[in-house]
Amino acid sequence: MFNPFSKSENKNHINYLASLQYPDFFKMWLAGLFAGSSHWALIVIRGWVVYQISDSSMLVGLVTFAAMIPMVLVNPFIGYLADKFQRRRILQLMFFINFIHNLALGILYFMDLILPWHLVALAFLQGSARAAQMPSGQALVPNIVPKENLLNAVALNMSTVHATRLLGPLAIAPFLNYLGDNENSINGTDIAFFICTGFYALSFIFALMIKNPSTGKITSESFIEGFTEGIRFVHSNKPILVVIGITTLHCMLTMSFESVLPFFSVNKLGEEGLAVSFLMMFVGVGSLIASLFLAGASDEKLKGRTFFIFAILSGIAPILLGLSTNLYLSLFATMLMGIGQAGFMIISHTIIQLISPDYTRGRIAGVYAMYIGGSMALFNFLNGLSADFIDPGFSIAAQGILFTLIVIFTKNQEVLKSIYSGNSKKFAT
């Protein structure tokens, strides 16, 4: 009988679920699946609620900034803790905080007490918890999955980040246009908030089941020493620094568009809140396609070539979206964005994990997430701010053009040239 979780004896057989045979990874993947679904659904709901109560893209950008800036403030500290204490305990605590945050947000909205500052403050809390998941989760994966299945594990794990862009908005989409029978009845947004809360509760339950006790090996005693040690290592290791650099530019210029989606939907497409959910869903469709493709990819040269292709696609797709005034063309563009973004990020995550030594992997992941999160937080805020004065389509397209040019002009850089040719393993420590 065929077992999708088992290793295949046929080398030509692609086993997309190979890493799920490891119990702790399976539990971690399920936890991430529900947490990711809640996160992306929340982006849709929260952005639309802010836009409704304020009619300001700047405030949407501020809320998005508050959700993302913790990656700069929190990740270095969590990366240090992930190399000093049990990584699973950190994950469990963060999933619990997200559950409490979402419950509070749902109650405030249901009782009609929600104010803009509530959304900003709770976005910061949720962003802090989610930011903490990244370095601890990234550091834990190589401890629970062997190297031969690492790309498969990262692809499946990243599908809980990218492909849930489809699952989360899809779960709440049927309710977004439901207004209730009267002012005092439950409306669709109430239901959507509590669906998100239920997802976070499930993620916390599955996280509690993870048993691996792995920690890193901190040589210094203080956080400052541990953090600066991680910073020094990243900046002294050229391959890691180059990969983090190109990934930061990718996230800054091609993935910082959530804050303008409500404005883009209403003013460019003439659509209401449901269209925001559909745009995010189609990013998820593309992400799922890329995740499934890479889950079955094992050839190093193929991964290198596709890394370059994904980078180019990540630049071209926003250009198409920015120029679009049609919903169907916009949905196609966001699907292409999902393919390019997910493919690029899965491979970059894999490379970082492959070339990072275990004793400092948590801190490297923390620095990695800090640069990514900081750039996305800043550009989401700037894009949201500019949308009140400048056509958001222009900003999206211009950033796509800039990233495309960066990829083309840096393709012969020593480290990137090796990665694009499928030789990233030579940088492994």
BAROSE-352967 format. One record per atom (N, C-alpha, C): x, y, z. Coordinates in steps of 0.1 Angstrom, whole numbers, plus 5000, padded with zeros to 4 digits. Layout:
N
XYZ
...
END
This chain:
429
500849885000
500050005000
500950125000
500550224992
501350354991
501150435004
502350475009
502350565021
503050695016
502250805016
502850935011
503850995020
503950945033
504950995042
506250925042
506250805035
507450725036
508450765025
509750725027
510750745017
510550655005
510750704993
510550624981
511850554978
511750424974
512950354969
513150384955
512250434948
512350474934
512850624933
514050644929
514650774929
513950874919
513250814909
512450894900
511050934905
510750874917
509450914923
509551034932
508751124930
508751254938
507851234949
508351244961
507551234973
507451374979
506251434977
506051574981
505951584996
505651475003
505351475017
506351405025
507551395020
508651315026
508951355040
509051485043
509451535056
508351515067
507051485062
505951465072
506051335079
506951245075
507151125082
507851145096
508451265098
509051295111
508051355120
507651295131
506451335139
506451485143
507651525148
507751665153
507551765142
508151735130
507951825119
506451825115
505851715115
504351705111
503551795120
503851785133
503051865143
503352015141
504652045138
505052185136
504452245123
504352155113
503652195100
502252225102
501552135110
500152165113
499852295120
500752315131
500652435138
500852555129
501852555121
502052665111
500952685101
500352565097
499252575088
498052655093
497652625105
496552695111
496952845115
498152865120
498552995124
498653085111
499253025101
499453105088
498053145082
497153045082
495753075077
495153195085
495253185098
494753295106
495453425103
496753425102
497553545099
497053615086
496953545075
496653605063
495153645062
494353575069
492953615070
492853745078
493653755088
493653875097
494153995089
495053975080
495554085072
494454145064
493654065058
492454105050
491454175059
491054115070
490054175079
490554305085
491754295090
492254415098
492454535088
492954515076
493154625067
491854685062
490854595060
489554645056
488854715067
488954675079
488354735090
488954875092
490254885092
490955015093
490555115082
490455065070
490055145059
488655195060
487755105065
486355145067
486155255078
486855235089
486655335100
487455465098
488455465089
489255585088
489355645074
489055555064
489155595050
490555645046
491555585053
492955635051
493855515048
494555525037
495555425034
496755445043
497055565048
498155595057
497955515070
496755515075
496455435088
496555285085
496155235074
496355095070
497855065070
498655155064
500055145064
500655145078
500155225087
500655235101
500355105108
499155045106
498854925113
499754815107
499954805094
500854705088
502254725093
502754855095
504054885100
504154825114
503154855123
503154805136
503254655137
502554585127
502654435127
503954385123
504754465115
505954415109
507254455116
507154575122
508354635128
508954545140
508054465147
508654375157
509754275151
509754255138
510754165132
512154235135
512154365135
513454435138
513754435153
512754455161
512854475175
512954345183
512154245178
512054115186
512954005181
513153995168
513853885162
515253855167
516053965169
517453945174
517453875188
516553925197
516353875210
515953725210
514953695202
514453555201
515453465194
516153515184
517253435179
518253395189
518653485198
519553455209
518953345218
517653365222
516953265231
516853135224
516653125211
516553005203
517952925203
519052995205
520352935206
520752905221
519852945230
520152925244
519152835252
517952845248
516852765254
516152675244
515252595249
514552495240
513652575230
513952545218
513252615207
511752585206
511352465210
509952435210
509152515220
509752545232
509052625242
508752765237
509752825230
509452955224
508352955214
508352855206
507252845196
505852835203
505752745213
504552725221
504052855227
504952925233
504553055239
504053155229
504653165218
504253255208
502853225201
502653095199
501353055194
500253095204
500553075217
499553115228
499253265228
500253345226
500153485226
499253535214
499453465203
498653505191
497153465193
496953355200
495553315203
494853425212
495553465222
495053565232
494753705224
495753735216
495653865208
494353865199
494153755192
493053745183
491753735190
491753675201
490453665210
490153805214
491053885219
490854025223
490354115212
490954095200
490554175188
489154145184
488754015184
487453975181
486354025190
486654025203
485754075214
485554225212
486654295210
486554445209
485654485197
485854415186
485054445174
483654405176
483354285182
482054235184
481254335193
481954395203
481254485212
481254625207
481754645195
481754775189
482554875197
483654825202
484554915210
485854935203
486054885190
487254895183
487655035179
488855075181
489355205178
490655185170
491055285162
492355275154
493555235163
493655295175
494755265183
494755125189
493555065190
493454925194
494154835183
493854865170
494354795159
495854805158
496354925161
497854945160
498554865171
497954885184
498654815195
498554665194
497354615190
497254465189
498054415177
498154495166
498954455155
500454435159
500854525168
502254515173
502454395181
501454355190
501554235198
501554115189
500654105180
500553995170
501853985162
502354095158
503554095150
504754045158
504754085171
505854045180
505853895181
504653835183
504553685185
504953615172
504453665161
504753605148
506253615144
506753735147
508253755145
509053655153
508653625165
509453535173
509353385168
508253355161
508153225155
509253195145
509653295137
510453265126
511853215129
512653285138
513953235141
513953105149
513053095158
512952965166
512452845157
511552875148
511052765139
512152725129
512852825123
513852805113
515052725120
515352765132
516452695139
516052545143
514752525145
514352395149
514252295138
513852335126
513652245115
514852155112
516152205111
517252105109
517452005120
516952035132
517051945143
516051825143
514951845135
513951745135
513751675121
514551725111
514551675097
515951655092
516351535087
517651515082
517951605070
519251625067
519651715056
519051675042
518951545040
518451505026
517051545024
516251575035
514851615033
514651765037
515751835038
515651975043
514952065034
515252055021
514552145011
513052105011
512751975011
511351935012
510651995024
511351985036
510752035048
510552185048
511552255042
511452405041
510252435032
510152365021
509152395011
507752375017
507552265025
506352235031
506052335043
507152375050
507052465061
506652605056
507352645045
507052775038
505652775032
505052655029
503752655024
502752695035
503152685047
502252725058
502352885060
503352945053
503453085053
502853145040
503153085029
502753135016
501453075011
501252945011
500052885006
498852915014
499052945027
497952985036
497353125032
498053195023
497453315018
496153285010
496153165005
494853114999
493853065009
494352975019
493452915028
492853015038
493553105043
493053205053
491953295047
492253365036
491253445030
490053365025
490353245020
489253165015
488253125026
488853095038
487953055050
487053165054
487453295052
486553405057
485753475046
486153445033
485553515022
484053505021
483453385025
481953375024
481253475034
481953525044
481253595054
481453755053
482453795044
482753935044
481654025040
480753985031
479654065026
478454055034
478453965045
477253945053
477254055064
476154135064
476054255073
475254225085
474554115086
473654085097
472254145095
471354095103
469954145101
469654285107
470454325116
470354455122
471654495128
471654625134
472954675139
473454595151
472654525158
473054455170
473454305167
473154255155
473354115152
474854095148
475253965148
476553925144
476653945129
477754015125
477954035110
479153945106
479453955093
480453865087
481853895093
482154015096
483454045102
483653985115
482553985123
482553915136
482953775135
482253705125
482453565123
483953545118
484453625110
485753615104
486853625116
486653725125
487553735136
487553615145
486453555147
486453435156
486853305149
486753305136
487353195128
488853195130
489453315129
490853335131
491253295145
490453325155
490753285168
490853135170
489853065164
489852925164
491052855157
491452915146
492652865140
493952885149
494052995156
495153015165
495052915176
493852885181
493752785192
494252645187
493952605175
494452475170
495952475168
496452595164
497952605162
498652585175
498152645186
498752625199
498652485204
497552415202
497352275206
498452185199
498652205186
499652125179
501052155183
501352285186
502652325190
502952255203
501952245212
502252175225
502652035224
502351965212
502751825210
504151805205
504851915202
506251895197
507151855209
507951755207
508751705218
510251735217
510851765206
512251775204
512751885214
513851855222
514351945232
515552035227
515752045214
516952105209
517152245213
518452285215
518852415217
520152435210
520652555208
521952585202
522952585213
524152645210
525252645220
525752785221
525252865230
525652995233
526952995240
528053065235
529253075241
529353195251
528653295248
528553415257
527453405266
527453485277
526453475287
525353585285
525653695280
524653805279
524053815265
522853875265
522153885253
522953975243
523454085248
524254175240
525454105233
526154025241
527253955235
526753855225
525653785228
525153685219
524653745206
523953855208
523353925196
524553975187
525454045193
526554105185
527453995178
527553875185
528153765179
527453715167
526153715167
525353675155
525553775144
525453905147
525654015137
527054005131
528053985139
529453975134
529553855125
528953745129
529053625120
528453645107
527253705107
526553725094
527353815085
527953925091
528654025083
530053985079
530553875086
531853825082
531753705073
530553655070
530353535062
529753595049
530553605038
530053665026
528853595020
528853465018
527653395013
526353425020
526453415033
525253445041
524753585039
525753685040
525453825038
524853855025
525353795014
524853815001
523453764999
523153645005
521853585004
520853675012
521153715024
520353795032
520053935025
521153985018
521054115011
520054105000
520154004991
519254004979
517853964984
517653884995
516353855000
515653975006
516454055013
515954185019
515354275008
516154294997
515754374986
514454314980
514354184979
513254114973
511954144982
512054134995
510954155004
510554305004
511554395003
511254535003
510554584991
510954534979
510454584967
509254504961
509154374964
508054294958
507054244967
507254244981
506354184990
505754285000
505854414997
505354515007
504154595001
503154514998
501954574991
500654564999
500654485010
499454465018
498754595022
499554695025
498954815030
498154895020
498354875007
497654944996
496554864990
496454734994
495354654987
493954714989
493554755001
492154815002
491954934992
492955024992
492855144983
492955094969
493855004965
493954954952
492654894947
492054814956
490854744952
489654844949
489454944958
488355034956
488655134945
489855194945
490055304936
490655264922
491255154921
491755114908
490855004901
490254924909
489454814904
487954834906
487554934914
486154964917
485454854924
486254784932
485654664940
485754694955
484954624963
484854644977
485754544984
485554524997
486354445006
486654295001
485554234995
485754094991
486854084981
487054184972
488154184962
489554174969
489654244980
490954234988
491254094991
490254024996
490353885000
490753794987
490153824976
490453744964
491853774959
492253904960
493653934956
494653854964
494453854977
495353774986
495253624984
494053584981
493853434978
494653394966
494653474955
495453444943
496953454945
497353534954
498753524958
499053384964
498053334972
498153204978
498153094968
497353104957
497253004947
498652994940
499253104937
500653104931
501653044941
501553084954
502453024964
502352874965
501052824964
500852684965
501552614954
501452664942
502052604930
503552604932
504152704936
505652704938
506052614949
505252614960
505552524971
505552374967
504552334960
504452194955
505552164946
505852254937
506952224928
508252204935
508652294945
509852284952
509952164962
508752134967
508652014976
509151884969
509051884956
509451764949
510751784941
511351894943
512651924936
513851874944
514751804937
515851754944
517251784937
517151824925
518351854917
518851994920
520152004925
520752124929
520752234917
521152184905
521152274894
519852334890
518752244891
517452294889
517052394899
517352374912
517052474922
517752604920
518952604915
519652724912
519052804901
518752734890
518152794878
516852854882
516052784889
514652824893
514752944902
515852954911
515953064920
516053194912
516853194901
516953314892
515653344885
514953234880
513653254874
512653314883
512553264896
511653314906
511953464909
513253494909
513653634912
513153724901
513353694889
512853774877
511353784878
510653674880
509153674880
508653764892
509353754903
508953844915
509053994911
509954024902
509954164897
508954204887
508754114877
507854134866
506354144870
505954044879
504554034883
503954164889
504754234898
504154364904
503954464893
504854464883
504654564872
503254544865
502954414863
501654374857
500554414866
500654394879
499554434888
499454584889
500554654889
500454804891
499854864879
499954804867
499454864855
497954824852
497554724860
496154664858
495054754863
493954764855
492754824860
491554734859
491854604857
490854494856
491054394867
489954354873
490054254884
490654124880
490254074868
490753944864
492253944860
492754054854
494154074851
494954084864
494354154874
494954174887
495054034895
494053954894
494153824900
495253734894
495353744880
496453674873
497753724878
497953854879
499153914883
499553874897
498553874906
498853834920
499153684921
498653604912
499053464912
500453444908
500953524898
502353524894
503253574905
502753674912
503453724924
503653614934
502653544937
502753434946
503753324942
503753294929
504753194924
506153244926
506353364922
507753424923
508153444937
507353494945
507753524959
507953404967
506953304966
507153184974
508353104969
508553094956
509653014951
510953074956
511153204955
512353274959
512553254974
511553274982
511753274996
512053135001
511353034995
511652894999
513152854997
513652894985
515052854982
515952934990
515753064993
516653145001
516653095015
515453065021
515453005034
516252875035
516152795025
516852665025
518352695024
518852785016
520252815015
520752865028
520052955035
520453015048
520552895058
519652805059
519652695068
520852605065
521052575052
522152485048
523552535051
523752665050
525052725052
525352775066
524352775074
524452825088
524852715098
525952725106
526252625116
525152625127
524952505132
523852485142
523952565154
525252585159
525352655172
524952805171
524852865159
524453005158
523253015148
522652915144
521552915134
520353005139
520053005152
518953085157
519253235155
520453275159
520853415158
520953465143
521453375134
521453405120
520053425115
519153335119
517753345115
517153475120
517553515132
517053635138
517553765131
518753765127
519353875118
518653875105
518453755099
517753745086
516353805087
515653755097
514253805099
514153955102
515254005109
515254145113
515354235100
516254195091
516454275079
515254265070
514654145069
513454125061
512254205066
512054185079
510954245086
511054395086
512254445089
512454595089
512154655075
512654595065
512454655052
510954645048
510254535051
508854525047
507954615056
508354635068
507554725077
507754875071
508954915068
509155045063
508455075050
508554985041
507955005027
506454985028
505954905036
504454895037
503955035043
504655095052
504255225057
504355325047
505455335040
505655435029
504655415018
504455295014
503455265003
502055305008
501655275020
500355325025
500255475026
501355535031
501355685032
501255745018
502055695008
502055754995
500755734987
499955624991
498755594984
497655694985
497755774996
496755884997
497156004988
498256004982
498756114973
499156064959
499655944958
500155894945
499455764942
499155744929
498555624924
499355494929
498755414938
499455294943
499955204932
499255194921
499755114910
501055154905
501355294905
502655344900
503755294910
503455304923
504455254933
504855104932
503755024930
503954884929
504754844917
504454914905
505154884893
506554934893
506755054899
508155104900
509055014908
508554964919
509354884928
509654744921
508654694913
508954574905
510054594895
509954714888
511054744878
512454744884
512454814896
513754834903
514354694907
513554604912
514054474917
514454394904
513754394894
514154324881
515454364877
515754504877
517054554873
518154504882
517854504895
518854454905
519254314902
518254224900
518554084897
519354074885
519054144874
519854134862
521254174863
521454294870
522754344871
523654284882
523054194890
523854124901
524053974898
523553934887
523553784884
524953724883
525953814880
527353764879
528153784891
527453834902
528153844915
528653704919
529753694925
530453564928
529453464935
528953504946
528053414954
526753374946
526153484941
524853454934
525053374921
526153394914
526453314902
526553164906
527253134917
527352994922
525952944926
525153024932
523852974936
522952944924
522953044914
522153024902
522652904894
523852864895
524352754888
524152614895
523652624908
523352504915
524452464924
525352554928
526552514936
526452574950
525352594956
525252654969
525752564980
525852434978
526352344988
527852374992
528552434983
529952454986
530152564997
529052635000
529152735011
528752675024
528352545025
527852485037
529052465046
528752495059
529852475070
529752335076
END
